[in-house]
Amino acid sequence: MLNKFLFIILALFTLQAGFAAPDAISDKWVDLTHNFSKETIYWPTAEPFELQKVFEGVTPSGYFYSAFQFKGAEHGGTHLDAPYHFAKSGKTVENIELDQLIGPAIVIDVSQSALKDPDYQITVEDLKNWEKLHGNIPKNSIILLYTGYSAFWPDKEKYLGTTETGEEGVAKLHFPGLSPTAASWLAKRGIKAIGIDTASIDYGQSKTFKSHRILARNNIPIFENIANLNVLPEKGAEIIALPMKIKEGSGAPLRIIAKLPKPLASKANGTEEANNKEEKK
């Protein structure tokens, strides 16, 4: 399975180089990543993203050239939490196997509950309700929790519950997350990784980050601030989530994409394009 996905990645690079790759052309890919910019949402105590211009323009030799440098915290925008973020013995970013970052997606839609309650915590019952409709969550799945909060990006007030920074901002965070009991339940199912379309896998008012800790000690990577989960089916999509390979990192910026099953590919075009236009506003 891993070899298959690596082949697909290579096929995409081949397309950019101008060669034909019919299999890649026929498939539909969805970008689940928010842009990194001055609007990118970070934890209230974290250093935000900044793109600094080194040079942009025509050189003395007469050709155009541009170069920038960037800085920002590990944990902001669409990013990965390595297990080491909350477990001393957990894997750091560079030690997470590719196989853990590539695999079948299971999308749990809790948006009806989450959009009514900013402090909603996803329950075991929510997970079991998914199983009643689709069967048991398979081992080695990548779980994606859809709360609907990505629609608020990049409005900090709506997305985080506050625009304040520092510890004062942390105290006022309100957004949905995964309950510790549900985190334990999923860990026992042998999932590969888990993601959510909010700023944290723990809900905003968490003080002890129990869900983070449970997942970390089971060496389960976490993807946070995901976009476009509304485009994905509840099962059948495939995920590729590749972080910046920061040695000894507790987290890293993440480019996460999904391959839709072919019957759904054509239906997704309009929805994703609308989401992209909304983010550019």
N, C-alpha and C positions, 0 to 999 in steps of 0.2 A: 504493500500500500504506500509506504514512504517513497519508494522508488518511482511510483506512478506520479505522485505529486511533484517530486523534484523534476521529473521529465516535463510536467506541465509548466513549471516555472521557467525552465530552459526554453520551452517553446515560445513563451511570451517574449523573452529576450530576443529570440530569433525573429519574431514578427517585427520588433522595433528595428532590427537590422535590415529589414526589407525582404526577408525570405518568406515563402508560403508555409503556413502551419494550419491546415484545415481543421484539425481537432480543436485548437485554441480558438479559431474564428467562430466555430459553431456553438461554443459554450458562452454562458453569461456569467460575468464576474461582478460582484458587488463589493464596493469599498466600504468597510465598516469603520473607517478612520476619520476623525475630525482633523481639519487642517491645523497645523501649528502656526500661530501668529500672535500678534499683540492681544488678540481677543481670547486666546486659549485659556481655559479655566484650570487653575491650580488650587491645591489645598491652601487655606488662608495663611498658613505659616510658611509656605514654600516660595522659593524664588521663581518668578514667572518667566516665561519664554521671552527671549530677546534676540532679534536678528540684527547684527551690527554690520554696517557696510565697510568693507575693506577698500574696494574700488568698484566703480560702475561707470563705464563710459568708454570713450575712444582713447587709446593709449598714444603716447608720443610717436609710436611707429605706425599709427594709422588704422589699427584694427580694434574692434570692440572687445572688451573684456569685463567680466564681472566676477567678484568673489565676496563672500560674506563669512562671518563667524557667528555662531549662536551659543547661547547659554541658557540654563534653566535647570530646575530640579528634576530628579529622575521621575518623580511621581506627579505627573500633570498631563493634561490632554489625554489622548488615547495612549495608554501605556500598560506595561506589564509589571505586576508585583511578583518578584521572585520569592520563593519560599523563605529565603534568608531575611526578607523584610520583617518577618515576625517569628522566625525560628532560628536559633543559633546554629543548629546542625542542618538547616535547610540549604538547598542548592542556591548558589548565586546565579546571576543571569547567564553567564557563559557556560555553566554546567547543566543547564536544562536541555535535555535531548530534543532534537528536532521532532522526533516521533510524538513527543508530548504536545507539540504546538501545531500539529497537523492532524486532522481527523474529522469524523462525522459530527455535525452540529445537532444539538437538541435545543430547540427554542421554547422556553417556558414563558408564556404570555400572562403576566399578572397586572397588566396596565389598568384594567378596570378598578382593581382594588388600590393600586399604588397611586393613581391620579386623584383618588378621593382622600387619601391619607398620606401626607408627606413623610410620616414616620412609620410607614408600613414596613413590616418585616415578613419576607416570604416564608411560608410555613411548609412543613412536611405535607400537610393536606393539599397545598397548591401543587406540589410535585406528584402526589398520588392522583390528583385530578387529571394531570397530564397523562399519567399511565393508564387511567381508565379509558381514555380515548385512543391511545396510541400503543399500548403495551408497555412492558417494563423498559426502563431506561437502560440501554445496552452498556456493558462494560466498555471502557476506553472511549466514551463519548466526550465531546466538548460541550459543556452546558452553557447556554447563553440566556440570561435573564432579561426579559423585555419589560421594563416598567413604563415606557412611554416618555421618560424624562429627556431623552435625546432631542425631542422636539423643542425643548426650551433652550438648547445650546445656541449662541453663547451668552444668554442672559443670566448672569450670576444670581440675581435676585430670585428668579424662578427656579434655576437649576440647583443652587446650593441652599437657598432660603435666606441668603444674606450677601451683601457686597463688602462687608467688613473684612479686614485682614487681621493677622495676629491671633492671639488666644481669644480675644473678644469675638472674632469671627468664628472660630471653632465652636464656641459655646452656642452659637446661633444657627448651626447647620441643621437643616431639615431636608432629608431626601430618603427614599426607600432603600432597603438593603435586604440581605439574606439573614434569616435568624440563625443563631448558633445550632439549634436542634436540626434545622434543615441542612446546615453545612456538614454536620456529623453524618446525617443520613446519606448525603451525596458522597461523602468520602468513603463510606462503607460500600458504595456501589462501584468503586474502582474507576471513577471518571479521570480523564486525562488532564483537563483544565476547566476553568469556569470564567465566564465574563458577565459584565453587567453594564447597562447604559446609564449609570450614575457615577458619582465621584468616588464611591467606595463600595466594597462588597458588604461592609457593615453599614447599617443605617446611620444617618447623620448625627443622631444624638448618642451614639455609642461612645462610652468612655474607656472601655477595656478591649475593644476590637476582638471579641471572642471568635467571630466567624473567620477573620483573618488568621488567627492563631491556630484554629482547628485545621484549616486548609493547609497552612504552612507546614505544620508538623507532619502532614501527610504528603509533603512535597508536591502540592497541587498549585501550579501557576494560576494567577488571577489576572484577567484583563478588565480594565476599568475605563469609563468614559467611551464606550463603544457607540458607533453611529449606525443608522439604517437597519436596525434589527427588524423593523416593521416590514421590510422587503422579503425577509426570509420565511420559508415554510417552517412549520413546527418540527419537521424532520426531513431529511433528504439532502440538505446542503452539506458542503464540505468546507472546512475552515483551514486557512493557512495564516498563522499569526507569528510574524518574525520581528523580534525586538532588536534594537541596536545592541550589539554584542559587547556590553560593558563588563570588563573583567572585574570580578569581585563586587559587582553591582547588586543593590537590593531591588532595583527596578530599572526600567528603560523605556524610552519612547517606542511605540509599537505601530507597525503597519499590519493591519489585519484585514483579510479579504475573504470572501465566501464565493464558492462556485455553486450556482443554483442547479438543481436537476433540470434537464432540458425542457420538460413540459411547462415549467414555470418561467423559463428564461425570458421569453418574449413579453410576458406580462409585467416583468419587473422594470422594464426600460423607463416607462413614464413615471413610476413612483420614485425611483432613485434620482432621476433628473430633477424632479420637483424638490426633493430633499436637498440636492446640491445647490439649486438656485436659492433656496431658503437660507442655507448656511452662508452664501456669499453676500446676503443683504447686510 
